[in-house]
Each structure stands twice: as structure tokens, then as C-alpha cells.
Amino acid sequence: MALPTPTSGRAWIQVALIAVGLLVLPLVAWLAFPSSARVDTAPSASALAEDTAAPQPLPTDAPDEEAGTRKLAGHVLDADGAAVAGATVVAASPGHPPHETTTRADGAFSVDATTTDVSLSARKEGFAQAHLEVPAGGAVLDLELRLHVAAAVAGVVVDAAGKPVSGAFVECDGTEANATTDDAGHFELPAAADGCRATAMHPELGRSSPTELSAGDRNRIEMVAPGGITGSVADELGHPVPRYLLSIESFVPLPGSLPAPWGRGDRVDDPGGNFSLEGLSAGKYVLVASAEGRPPAKSDPIDVEAGRVTSGVTIVLDKGGTLSGIVTDRDTHRPIVGVRVRLDAVTSSGASAVRPGVTDETGTYHLDGVPNGPFSVRLSHGDYNDRIVSLDGSNSHDLHEDIDLSPAGDGPSTEMTGIGATLGMGDKFVDIVSVLPGGPAEAAGLLPEDRIMRIDGASAEGFTVSDCVQRLRGPEGTRVSVTLGRGTSTVELTITRAKIVR
């Protein structure tokens, strides 16, 4: 075998060195000259609330693709381009909780958001809100929102005929912004009312529907015409009662209606016994009428609609019974002169035209016009505690009841017998508002917010507060059964009436 010559050996080494050089050269070139291509996660186009150049993007973390969130960053500026510090920036997406942040001293913000469409808003007191819709995608780091100084929110309130309403009270839901209209129906609210839902209220026109207000717009709040009730009052024979007292006994408003104009009633003097109530808010009413010598009587429930008068209502006043007796001192058994005896809680409004009786020198009293059913009388004298006595005129039109009073102590007090609960009118039934600690109602298990559905087996639907009061009061030691609505369940209770001093 022939050995290689020195010349051929040097050639082989040169070939090897060239091959190594060709392998190393690309690596050196890559290290010395990095590529000018870049990966930019930010959008190529700026998303701006105003057509102006955007400030430099804020440094931020990369979006968390797995969590479905991204970063929205930028600046909040005023109309002149100055930074707005302390502005609240909110990123909201349908079906997701909003994210909120506050701008820094240079107006910069960075807030988390979903990768879906985002509604971005900025607000600060003294400025109108700025809004920006950011489409679905990744992080957007060069956003700009411009806040403009807010203008006052002005408008006008008109009635159903388009005429200005003066003296209407305008208020914004969820804010303290409010105003009263002038003679031309105009109102002006502070800039903070921009975008609020406002209602107007007027004693004669009720409450308007909510209207969204906008700064710079000609806001118009329309009030529908109020409702009314017309009818008449007659005696048990159908003859007109020319003089009587008329009042609203109960009122359940429709949503958005004003409370009814409660009071102790209007005196009506009409040969035909006719009455007319105007300016009523929409809802369900019960009226009560009372005349001298005739106990108060209630109407059936009356539905009143806005802009409509409900007519044909008739209230019948039956001839009442009489109550008489002698009032004495509980300790000395001597008659008491000058005790005032009057019907108590026979109406929820307090309206009653039945004249009180006053004891004479023998302690005798006489009261005409007591109800032909359960009722109460209150006895009052400056030297004695008040006393409420429950009676029932269902079986007699000529009742006799002797009553004693206890001398007054250090402070005023009232004696009565009942269950020890405070009642209030609900939407359909009378509600338990509170129970007296240690009283019969609490002992039996009554709870606040219970609804009184039946009393002694009789339906209490449509009862007023006074109807329930008279049926729940009664002689000490007697029992009354009640059916209560409690949440979605029904509870049956029997309560033993007891003496209550308050």
C-alpha cells in the first residue's frame, strides 16, 4: 500500500478547515447582525376617543390569553390635552363584572378587561363622561379618553296637554340632584345629573315616568293627567246624605305613583249627597264617609287610572246604635265628671263625624252613632289614664257599658286589651309592622312582615288597618285566631288577648 505524500496531506487539512469555517460563519453573522424584524403585540392602528395623536404607550404585562383577559391602557386628558388625575376608568363587557381603576397624576391608566368587546368609560366630577368602544382582541396600550367640562342639565316639565307645569319637584334617581320648576316649567340640575333617570312630582299631577336626562339636550318630562273619583253618599233607605265627612281610608299606589293626600277628610255639603275627588294618583283606593249620628262606612275598593275619572261610587251610611253608661274612679268608685268618650280607630284616617259624649255630674255618658259591629271607644280625662274599651254592637243597637278609670301616674299612659301589635297597610293584606315585646302577639309567634289573611275564619282580604284593629281587640282573656301569610307559607295562630298599658 502506498503512503500519502506530504503534499496530499496538507491538501486534506485545508479542505477540513474550509468546511469548519463554512459551518461557523452563519452563527457569527447572526450574532453580529440581529434581525430588524420585530413582533409587536399592540395594534398597528390607535384606538382614540378623539382624533388626536396618542401619548406613548404605557409599559404593561403581556395579556393572559389562557384567562381570557387583556390589558387596556392609555391616558385620560381634558379638552386642552392636559392630564386628568383621579378620574375613574371602567371597563365593562356584557355578562362579566366590570373592572375599575383610577388615573395617575399624569392621567395614565391600566385596567384589566375581557378579550371580548369592551365599553370603556371615564368620569370625574365636573366633567361629562367619556365613552369608548374597544373591539375584541388582544391588549391595547395607546387608548385616549377626553373629558369635557360638563354643562348644566336643563329641561322643562309639561302636563298631558303639553302645558308647562310650575312647582314640580324634579329629582334624579340615585343622586342628590333636584330642582323645582319655575313658572314656565323650566328646571336646571347640576352637571352630575347628566345621564340620570329623573322623575317629576307634583301634588295635583302625581309622579311622571322616569326620563333619562342628557346635558346639552332639550330635556322634556311629561306628566300624565291625574285620576279622580266621583260618587254619592246615601242613608240605609237610599236617601241622599247632604252633609258628611269624606276621607281616603286606604291607598295602594301603582309603581311610580305618589302617596295619596292623606288627611282627616273634607266636609261635603251637597243636597244630592254627591262628591268629587280630583288630582288622585293611580292606584287602588278605599274611601270612608261619616255623618253625625251615623258611624263611618267604607266604600268598596276603587281602581283609579291616570287621566281617568272613576264614577258611580256609592257609600251607604247606616243608622248607628247608641252607647251609654257611667264612668267611675277605680279606687273610690265615685263618678267622674267631664270624661270625654269617643270612637277610637274606627277609621284608619281618623275621620269621624260622630260627636263625642261627655260625662255629666253623675258620671253618665251617651254616644250616638256607634257601629253595628266590633268597635272601640276611648275615654280621656286630664286626671286619669286614657282607657280604650272594645265593644260589639252586632246584636244590639242600644248598648250599656259602665267603665272605671285609674288615676294618672307620673306620665301619660293608656290602658287597653288586645294582642300587642302594630299594623300597616300592605298591597293586598294588612301587615304586622311590629310586635310588643312580652305581649300576647310575641308570645303566640307573630312576626313583623306577617300578612293577616284571615281573622276568626273570615277572609281579611281587602280589610283596612282599622278593620283588623277592631277585630283583634277584645275583652281580656278572650281568644282570636289568625291566619298569617309568612313568605310563601301560611301560619295558623291563636292569641289570647291581654291587658296592655303603654
C-alpha positions as CSV (number, residue, x, y, z in Angstrom):
1,M,0.0,0.0,0.0
2,A,1.3,3.4,-1.0
3,L,1.6,6.1,1.8
4,P,0.3,9.7,1.1
5,T,2.8,12.2,0.2
6,P,3.3,15.3,2.4
7,T,1.7,17.4,-0.3
8,S,-1.5,15.4,-0.4
9,G,-1.7,15.5,3.5
10,R,-1.6,19.3,3.5
11,A,-4.4,19.5,1.0
12,W,-6.6,17.3,3.2
13,I,-6.1,19.6,6.2
14,Q,-7.0,22.7,4.1
15,V,-10.2,21.1,3.0
16,A,-11.2,20.3,6.6
17,L,-10.5,23.9,7.8
18,I,-12.7,25.3,4.9
19,A,-15.6,23.0,5.9
20,V,-15.5,24.2,9.6
21,G,-15.4,27.8,8.5
22,L,-18.5,27.4,6.4
23,L,-20.3,26.0,9.5
24,V,-19.2,28.8,11.9
25,L,-19.7,31.7,9.6
26,P,-23.6,31.9,9.7
27,L,-23.5,31.8,13.6
28,V,-21.1,34.7,13.7
29,A,-23.1,36.7,11.2
30,W,-26.3,36.1,13.2
31,L,-24.7,37.3,16.4
32,A,-23.2,40.3,14.9
33,F,-26.2,41.4,12.8
34,P,-29.6,40.7,14.7
35,S,-32.7,40.8,12.5
36,S,-34.6,44.1,12.2
37,A,-38.0,42.3,12.2
38,R,-40.0,42.8,15.4
39,V,-43.1,41.2,16.9
40,D,-45.5,43.9,18.2
41,T,-48.5,42.7,20.2
42,A,-50.0,46.2,20.1
43,P,-52.5,47.0,17.3
44,S,-51.0,48.9,14.4
45,A,-53.8,51.5,14.5
46,S,-54.5,53.6,17.5
47,A,-58.0,53.4,19.1
48,L,-58.7,57.0,20.1
49,A,-61.7,58.7,21.7
50,E,-60.6,61.9,19.9
51,D,-58.9,62.5,16.6
52,T,-55.6,63.4,18.1
53,A,-52.1,61.9,18.5
54,A,-51.9,59.3,21.3
55,P,-49.3,59.6,24.1
56,Q,-46.6,57.0,24.3
57,P,-47.9,53.5,25.3
58,L,-47.6,52.5,29.0
59,P,-45.3,49.6,29.9
60,T,-47.5,46.6,30.8
61,D,-47.5,42.9,31.1
62,A,-48.4,40.7,28.2
63,P,-52.1,39.6,28.1
64,D,-53.1,36.5,29.8
65,E,-54.6,34.5,26.9
66,E,-55.5,31.5,29.0
67,A,-57.5,33.5,31.4
68,G,-59.3,35.4,28.6
69,T,-58.2,38.8,29.8
70,R,-56.1,41.5,28.4
71,K,-54.8,44.9,29.4
72,L,-56.3,48.2,28.2
73,A,-54.0,51.2,28.9
74,G,-53.8,54.8,27.9
75,H,-54.4,58.3,29.2
76,V,-57.4,60.5,30.3
77,L,-57.0,64.1,29.2
78,D,-59.1,67.2,29.3
79,A,-60.3,69.1,26.2
80,D,-57.0,71.0,26.1
81,G,-54.9,67.8,26.3
82,A,-53.9,68.2,29.9
83,A,-53.7,65.1,32.1
84,V,-56.7,64.4,34.3
85,A,-55.7,62.8,37.5
86,G,-58.1,60.9,39.8
87,A,-60.6,60.0,37.0
88,T,-62.4,56.7,37.3
89,V,-62.0,54.4,34.4
90,V,-64.3,51.5,34.0
91,A,-64.0,48.6,31.5
92,A,-67.4,46.8,31.1
93,S,-68.3,43.7,29.0
94,P,-71.8,42.1,28.8
95,G,-72.0,39.1,31.1
96,H,-68.8,40.0,33.0
97,P,-68.2,42.1,36.1
98,P,-66.7,45.5,35.3
99,H,-63.1,46.3,36.1
100,E,-62.3,49.7,37.5
101,T,-59.2,51.8,38.1
102,T,-58.1,55.4,38.8
103,T,-55.8,57.6,36.6
104,R,-52.4,58.6,38.0
105,A,-51.0,62.1,38.2
106,D,-50.1,62.0,34.5
107,G,-53.6,60.8,33.5
108,A,-52.3,57.3,32.8
109,F,-54.4,54.2,33.5
110,S,-54.1,50.5,33.0
111,V,-57.1,48.2,33.6
112,D,-57.9,44.6,33.1
113,A,-60.6,43.7,30.5
114,T,-62.0,40.7,28.7
115,T,-60.9,39.8,25.2
116,T,-64.4,40.4,24.0
117,D,-65.9,43.8,23.0
118,V,-65.4,46.3,25.9
119,S,-67.2,49.5,26.7
120,L,-64.6,51.8,28.3
121,S,-65.7,54.9,30.2
122,A,-64.0,57.7,32.2
123,R,-65.7,60.0,34.6
124,K,-64.8,62.7,37.1
125,E,-66.8,65.3,39.0
126,G,-67.2,68.4,36.9
127,F,-66.8,66.6,33.6
128,A,-69.2,64.9,31.3
129,Q,-68.5,61.2,30.9
130,A,-66.3,60.0,28.0
131,H,-67.0,56.6,26.3
132,L,-65.0,54.4,24.0
133,E,-65.9,51.1,22.4
134,V,-62.9,48.8,22.2
135,P,-63.3,45.8,19.8
136,A,-62.5,42.2,20.8
137,G,-58.8,41.3,20.6
138,G,-55.6,41.5,22.5
139,A,-54.0,44.2,24.6
140,V,-54.5,47.8,23.5
141,L,-52.0,50.1,25.1
142,D,-52.5,53.5,23.5
143,L,-56.0,54.5,24.3
144,E,-57.1,58.0,24.9
145,L,-60.3,59.4,26.5
146,R,-61.1,63.1,26.5
147,L,-63.2,64.6,29.3
148,H,-65.0,67.8,28.6
149,V,-66.3,70.2,31.2
150,A,-69.9,69.2,32.0
151,A,-72.7,71.6,31.2
152,A,-75.8,72.0,33.4
153,V,-78.7,69.7,32.7
154,A,-81.8,71.7,31.9
155,G,-85.3,70.9,30.7
156,V,-89.0,71.5,31.0
157,V,-91.9,69.7,32.7
158,V,-95.2,69.7,30.9
159,D,-98.6,68.2,31.5
160,A,-100.6,65.8,29.2
161,A,-101.7,68.7,27.1
162,G,-98.1,70.0,26.7
163,K,-98.6,73.0,29.0
164,P,-95.7,73.9,31.4
165,V,-96.0,72.7,34.9
166,S,-94.8,75.1,37.6
167,G,-93.8,73.9,41.1
168,A,-93.0,70.4,40.0
169,F,-90.2,68.7,42.0
170,V,-87.6,67.1,39.7
171,E,-85.1,64.6,41.2
172,C,-82.5,62.2,39.8
173,D,-82.6,58.6,40.8
174,G,-79.6,57.6,42.9
175,T,-78.3,61.1,43.3
176,E,-79.0,64.2,45.4
177,A,-79.6,66.4,42.3
178,N,-83.0,68.0,42.4
179,A,-84.8,71.2,41.4
180,T,-88.2,72.8,41.3
181,T,-89.7,74.1,38.1
182,D,-90.3,77.8,37.6
183,D,-93.5,79.4,36.3
184,A,-92.5,78.4,32.7
185,G,-92.0,74.7,33.8
186,H,-88.2,75.0,33.4
187,F,-85.7,73.3,35.7
188,E,-81.9,73.1,35.8
189,L,-79.8,70.4,37.5
190,P,-76.1,70.3,38.1
191,A,-73.7,68.6,35.6
192,A,-73.7,65.5,37.7
193,A,-77.3,64.8,36.6
194,D,-76.0,64.0,33.0
195,G,-77.3,60.6,32.1
196,C,-79.5,60.1,35.2
197,R,-83.1,58.9,35.2
198,A,-85.3,61.7,36.6
199,T,-88.9,61.9,37.7
200,A,-91.1,64.9,38.3
201,M,-93.6,65.1,41.1
202,H,-96.5,67.5,41.6
203,P,-99.2,67.5,44.3
204,E,-102.0,67.6,41.7
205,L,-100.4,65.7,38.9
206,G,-98.7,62.9,40.8
207,R,-95.4,61.4,39.6
208,S,-94.1,61.2,36.0
209,S,-92.5,58.2,34.4
210,P,-88.6,58.2,34.6
211,T,-86.9,60.1,31.9
212,E,-83.2,59.9,31.0
213,L,-81.6,63.3,31.0
214,S,-78.7,64.5,28.9
215,A,-76.5,67.6,29.2
216,G,-76.9,69.9,26.3
217,D,-80.2,68.4,25.2
218,R,-83.7,70.0,25.5
219,N,-84.9,67.5,28.1
220,R,-88.7,67.2,28.4
221,I,-90.5,65.4,31.2
222,E,-94.2,64.7,30.6
223,M,-96.7,64.3,33.4
224,V,-99.9,62.3,32.7
225,A,-103.2,63.7,33.8
226,P,-104.2,62.6,37.3
227,G,-107.2,60.5,38.0
228,G,-110.4,61.2,40.0
229,I,-113.4,59.6,41.8
230,T,-117.0,60.8,41.7
231,G,-119.9,59.4,43.6
232,S,-122.5,59.9,46.3
233,V,-123.4,59.1,49.9
234,A,-126.8,57.8,50.9
235,D,-128.6,56.5,54.0
236,E,-129.9,53.0,54.5
237,L,-133.1,53.9,52.7
238,G,-131.3,55.3,49.7
239,H,-131.9,59.0,50.6
240,P,-129.0,61.4,49.9
241,V,-127.0,62.4,53.0
242,P,-126.4,66.1,52.4
243,R,-123.7,66.7,55.0
244,Y,-120.9,64.3,55.8
245,L,-117.1,63.9,56.2
246,L,-115.3,62.1,53.4
247,S,-111.7,60.8,53.5
248,I,-109.3,58.4,51.9
249,E,-109.3,55.3,54.2
250,S,-106.5,53.4,52.3
251,F,-104.5,53.7,49.2
252,V,-102.2,51.1,47.4
253,P,-100.3,53.0,44.7
254,L,-99.3,51.7,41.4
255,P,-95.5,51.6,40.8
256,G,-94.2,55.2,40.4
257,S,-97.3,56.8,41.9
258,L,-97.2,59.4,44.6
259,P,-98.7,58.7,48.0
260,A,-102.3,59.7,48.4
261,P,-103.2,63.1,50.0
262,W,-104.0,61.7,53.5
263,G,-106.0,63.8,55.9
264,R,-108.9,63.8,58.3
265,G,-111.3,64.3,55.5
266,D,-113.2,67.0,53.6
267,R,-116.6,68.2,54.7
268,V,-119.1,67.8,51.9
269,D,-122.3,69.8,51.8
270,D,-124.4,68.8,48.8
271,P,-128.2,68.4,48.6
272,G,-127.7,65.3,46.4
273,G,-125.0,63.8,48.6
274,N,-122.6,64.0,45.7
275,F,-118.8,64.3,45.9
276,S,-115.9,64.6,43.6
277,L,-112.2,63.9,44.3
278,E,-109.6,65.2,41.8
279,G,-105.9,65.0,41.4
280,L,-105.5,61.4,42.5
281,S,-102.5,59.3,41.8
282,A,-103.1,55.9,40.1
283,G,-103.8,53.0,42.4
284,K,-106.5,51.3,44.5
285,Y,-108.5,53.4,46.9
286,V,-110.9,52.8,49.7
287,L,-113.0,55.9,50.8
288,V,-114.7,56.4,54.1
289,A,-117.7,58.7,54.9
290,S,-119.2,59.6,58.3
291,A,-122.1,61.8,59.3
292,E,-123.4,63.0,62.7
293,G,-125.2,60.1,64.4
294,R,-124.1,57.6,61.7
295,P,-120.9,55.5,62.1
296,P,-118.2,55.7,59.4
297,A,-118.8,53.5,56.4
298,K,-116.3,52.4,53.8
299,S,-116.5,52.1,50.0
300,D,-115.6,49.0,48.1
301,P,-112.0,49.1,46.6
302,I,-111.9,51.7,43.8
303,D,-109.3,51.4,40.9
304,V,-108.1,54.8,39.7
305,E,-106.1,55.2,36.5
306,A,-104.1,58.2,35.4
307,G,-106.1,60.5,33.2
308,R,-109.4,58.8,34.0
309,V,-112.3,59.6,36.5
310,T,-113.9,56.6,38.1
311,S,-117.6,57.4,38.6
312,G,-120.7,55.8,40.1
313,V,-119.2,55.1,43.6
314,T,-121.9,54.9,46.3
315,I,-121.3,54.8,50.1
316,V,-124.2,53.8,52.4
317,L,-124.3,55.3,55.9
318,D,-126.5,53.1,58.2
319,K,-128.1,54.5,61.2
320,G,-125.8,53.7,64.1
321,G,-126.6,52.4,67.6
322,T,-126.2,54.1,70.9
323,L,-123.8,53.6,73.8
324,S,-124.4,54.8,77.4
325,G,-123.1,54.1,80.9
326,I,-121.4,55.6,83.9
327,V,-117.7,56.3,84.4
328,T,-116.2,56.0,87.9
329,D,-112.9,56.2,89.7
330,R,-111.4,52.8,90.1
331,D,-110.2,53.4,93.6
332,T,-113.1,55.4,95.1
333,H,-115.9,54.2,92.8
334,R,-117.1,57.8,92.6
335,P,-118.5,59.1,89.3
336,I,-116.1,61.2,87.3
337,V,-117.4,64.4,85.7
338,G,-116.0,65.7,82.3
339,V,-114.8,62.4,80.8
340,R,-114.7,62.5,77.0
341,V,-115.9,59.4,75.3
342,R,-115.3,59.0,71.6
343,L,-114.9,56.3,68.9
344,D,-111.4,55.0,68.6
345,A,-109.6,53.7,65.5
346,V,-112.9,53.2,63.6
347,T,-111.2,54.7,60.5
348,S,-107.5,54.5,59.5
349,S,-107.6,58.1,58.5
350,G,-109.0,59.3,61.8
351,A,-112.0,60.8,60.0
352,S,-115.2,60.5,62.1
353,A,-118.2,62.9,62.3
354,V,-119.7,61.1,65.3
355,R,-119.8,63.6,68.2
356,P,-118.0,62.5,71.4
357,G,-120.0,62.1,74.6
358,V,-119.0,63.8,77.9
359,T,-120.0,62.6,81.3
360,D,-122.2,64.8,83.5
361,E,-122.2,65.3,87.3
362,T,-123.4,61.7,87.8
363,G,-120.7,60.3,85.5
364,T,-123.2,59.3,82.9
365,Y,-122.3,59.5,79.2
366,H,-124.2,59.0,76.0
367,L,-122.8,58.3,72.5
368,D,-124.9,58.3,69.3
369,G,-123.8,56.6,66.1
370,V,-121.7,53.7,67.3
371,P,-121.1,50.9,64.7
372,N,-123.2,47.8,64.3
373,G,-120.3,45.5,64.8
374,P,-117.0,45.4,66.7
375,F,-115.7,48.9,67.7
376,S,-113.7,50.6,70.4
377,V,-114.2,53.8,72.5
378,R,-111.5,55.9,74.1
379,L,-112.1,57.6,77.4
380,S,-110.0,60.7,78.3
381,H,-109.7,62.9,81.3
382,G,-106.8,65.0,82.5
383,D,-106.6,63.4,85.9
384,Y,-106.9,59.8,84.7
385,N,-105.1,57.4,82.4
386,D,-106.8,57.0,79.0
387,R,-108.6,53.8,78.5
388,I,-109.7,52.0,75.3
389,V,-112.6,49.6,75.7
390,S,-113.6,47.1,73.0
391,L,-117.3,46.6,72.4
392,D,-119.5,44.8,69.9
393,G,-122.8,46.3,68.5
394,S,-123.6,43.4,66.3
395,N,-126.5,42.1,68.4
396,S,-127.9,45.3,69.9
397,H,-128.4,48.9,68.9
398,D,-128.7,50.1,72.5
399,L,-125.5,49.2,74.4
400,H,-124.8,50.0,78.1
401,E,-121.3,49.8,79.5
402,D,-120.1,51.1,82.8
403,I,-116.3,51.8,82.8
404,D,-113.8,52.7,85.5
405,L,-110.6,54.7,85.1
406,S,-107.3,54.6,87.1
407,P,-105.8,57.9,88.4
408,A,-103.0,59.2,86.3
409,G,-99.4,58.5,87.4
410,D,-96.2,60.3,86.7
411,G,-96.5,60.1,83.0
412,P,-99.4,59.7,80.5
413,S,-100.4,56.1,79.7
414,T,-103.2,54.3,78.0
415,E,-104.9,51.0,79.1
416,M,-106.4,48.7,76.5
417,T,-106.9,45.0,75.8
418,G,-105.7,43.3,72.6
419,I,-102.8,41.4,71.1
420,G,-100.0,44.0,71.3
421,A,-99.1,44.5,67.6
422,T,-98.7,47.5,65.3
423,L,-100.4,47.1,61.9
424,G,-99.8,48.7,58.5
425,M,-101.4,48.6,55.1
426,G,-99.8,46.3,52.6
427,D,-100.5,45.7,48.9
428,K,-103.3,43.2,49.4
429,F,-103.5,42.4,53.1
430,V,-102.8,44.3,56.3
431,D,-99.2,43.6,57.5
432,I,-97.7,43.2,61.0
433,V,-95.3,46.1,61.4
434,S,-94.0,45.3,64.9
435,V,-95.0,43.3,68.0
436,L,-94.9,44.5,71.6
437,P,-92.0,42.8,73.5
438,G,-93.5,40.4,76.0
439,G,-97.0,40.9,74.6
440,P,-99.6,38.3,73.5
441,A,-98.6,38.6,69.8
442,E,-95.0,37.9,70.5
443,A,-95.9,35.0,72.8
444,A,-98.1,33.5,70.1
445,G,-95.3,33.7,67.5
446,L,-96.4,36.7,65.3
447,L,-93.5,38.2,63.4
448,P,-93.0,41.6,61.6
449,E,-93.9,41.4,57.9
450,D,-96.5,38.7,58.5
451,R,-99.7,39.3,56.4
452,I,-103.1,39.0,58.1
453,M,-105.1,36.7,55.7
454,R,-108.0,35.6,58.0
455,I,-109.3,36.6,61.4
456,D,-111.5,34.1,63.2
457,G,-112.0,32.3,59.9
458,A,-113.2,35.3,58.0
459,S,-111.1,36.5,55.0
460,A,-109.2,39.6,55.7
461,E,-108.5,40.4,52.0
462,G,-109.5,44.0,51.4
463,F,-109.6,44.8,55.1
464,T,-108.2,48.2,56.1
465,V,-106.0,48.7,59.2
466,S,-109.0,49.8,61.2
467,D,-111.0,46.7,60.2
468,C,-108.2,44.5,61.6
469,V,-107.7,46.6,64.7
470,Q,-111.3,46.3,65.8
471,R,-111.4,42.5,65.2
472,L,-108.1,41.9,67.0
473,R,-109.0,44.0,70.1
474,G,-111.4,42.4,72.6
475,P,-112.0,41.6,76.3
476,E,-109.1,40.4,78.4
477,G,-108.7,36.6,78.4
478,T,-110.7,36.0,75.1
479,R,-109.0,34.4,72.1
480,V,-108.7,35.3,68.5
481,S,-107.4,33.0,65.7
482,V,-105.5,34.5,62.8
483,T,-104.2,33.0,59.6
484,L,-100.9,34.6,58.5
485,G,-99.0,34.7,55.3
486,R,-95.3,34.4,56.0
487,G,-93.1,34.4,53.0
488,T,-94.6,31.7,50.7
489,S,-96.1,29.7,53.6
490,T,-99.2,30.0,55.8
491,V,-99.3,30.0,59.6
492,E,-102.2,29.4,61.9
493,L,-102.1,31.0,65.4
494,T,-104.4,31.5,68.3
495,I,-103.8,34.6,70.5
496,T,-105.1,35.2,74.0
497,R,-105.9,38.9,74.4
498,A,-104.4,40.6,77.4
499,K,-104.3,43.9,79.2
500,I,-101.8,46.3,77.7
501,V,-100.6,49.5,79.2
502,R,-98.4,51.9,77.1
